[in-house]
Amino acid sequence: MALTISSTIGELLADPKTKAVLEKHLPGISTMPQIGMAKGMTLKAIAPFSQGMINDAKLKAIEEDLKQIK
């Protein structure tokens, strides 16, 4: 099953390829102190709490890169 922006952050960070996509678009996300609390949530769910770090354009770019992973 392909991972998407509807996957949990924990699922995305657990796979090296999808983790690399997150790090490309959201540098440092995997090492943020708060990331443990967000691992069960989706990117869309945490976007409103990201202080603008995760916006619609960023979500679209991440989704496009995730689609390229085989």
N, C-alpha and C positions, 0 to 999 in steps of 0.2 A: 504494500500500500504506500502510495506516495505521500510524503508529508507536505502540508500546505500551511497557510497562515491560520487555518482553523484547527491545526494541531496544537497541542499544548507546548508551552515553552520548554518544559522538561523533555518532551519527545524530540523537539527540534535540537536541543542542546546535546542530547544523548547520541545523535548521529554525527560523526565528524564532518560529513559533507554539508548537512544543513546547518550545523554549528558555524561552519566557515561562512555561509551565506549571512547568517545573523551578525557575525563579527564584521563582515564587510560593510553592512548597512548600519549597524548599531555597535560601533567599536566599544569593546569592554563589557558588553552585556553579560557575558558568561562569568565575569568575575565581580560583578556589582554585588555589594553586600545584601541588597534587597532581593536578589534574584531567587533565593530559596523560597520566598513567600509567593512568588509568581509562577513557579514551575508547573502548577496545576491549571494555570490560566492560559488563554490564547493571547496572541499579540493584539488582536482587536479588543479584547477585554481590558488589557492594561493600557492601551493607547490613551484613554482619557486621563490617566494618572501619570503619564510620562513627561509632563511639562513640555509638550511639543516635540519630544524626541521621536515619537512614533506618530506620524500623520498619514493621511490617505495616500499621498504620493510615495512615502516610504513603504507602506504596506503593499502597494502595487508593485514597486520595484523588487521587494523581497519575494512576492508571489511569482513574479516573472522568473527570477533566478531559481527559485525552488522548482519550477516547471522544467528547467533545463537539466536537473539532476536525473540521471538514469539509474 
